[in-house]
Amino acid sequence: WGEPLFEVVLVSASYLFTNAVCHLRDLWDALDEAYRNSSSRDLHSLLALQNDVLMFFNDVLDCEIPRLTEIVEEKLLRFGVFPMLLRSLALHSPNGASNWPRSSELVCSQEPLSPPVALYLLLDLLQTLRSGSHNLQKFIVRSILKDQVPEEVLTLAGPAAGAG
């Protein structure tokens, strides 16, 4: 996997996965709105779409190509899990808001999700992404169990030099 052509593939994959996570975030926002509006029909449709995107990521992780796995995990954490799911949960916990970075530090301009939606989506993500995503699970669990957000999480979830 060290050939020059593979490096080109990795750059393109980085852009693709960033866009896929941004699409996932838009779905999460729509899911939250459907939840707040008690629209079960929209919820079911959006959950199916969200699951399709997660299955795409799981299929990539199933390939067990370490550099692609790293890119998928980094994009999911940086642009999805930390700024949307975990931040939404932390902001609604008794002491989480004081220990969680401001949204501007987490590349997220979107409003936090409601806690039940954020928790469901986090559990669904962890359950669906069961292939080769041990680092993803490790970072998520460490962030949830610590009183403060771990430094490596802040580094990972902080603003990227470039979205690609």
Residue, then its C-alpha position, 0 to 999 in steps of 0.5 A: w500500500g505504499e505506491p504513489l497511486f495509493e497516496v492519490v487514493l488516500v487524498s481522494a478518500s479523505y475528501l470523500f469521508t469528510n463529505a460523508v460525515c458532513h452528510l451524516r451530521d445533516l441527517w442527525d440534525a434532521l433526525d433531531e428535528a423529526y424527534r422534536n416534532s414527533s414525526s415517527r414517519d420521518l424518523h424511520s426514513l432518516l434512521a434508514l438513511q443514517n444506517d446506510v451511511l454507517m454501513f458504508f463506513n463499516d464496509v470500508l473498515d471491513c477492508e482492514i486497510p490501516r491507512l483508510t481505517e485511520i482516515v475514516e476514524e479521524k473524520l468520524l471523530r473530528f467532524g461527527v462524534f465529538p462535535m455533534l454526539l458527545r458534545s450534545l450529551a456533555l452539554h446536557s450533563p450536570n458537569g459536562a458543559s464546563n469540561w467540554p470545549r466550545s463548539s467553535e473549537l470542535v468544528c461545529s456550528q450546528e446546535p446540539l442534539s437533544p440528549p435522547v437522539a444523541l445517545y441513540l445515534l451514538l449507540d447505533l454508531l458504536q453498534t454498526l461500526r463493529s469492524g476494525s474501529h477499535n481506536l474509534q471506540k477507545f477514544i469515545v469511551r475514554s471521552i465519556l468516562k473521564d471528568q475532563v476531555p482527554e488532551e488527545v481528543l482535543t487535539l483530534a477534535g480540534p479545528a483541522a488544518g483543512a477539511g480534506 
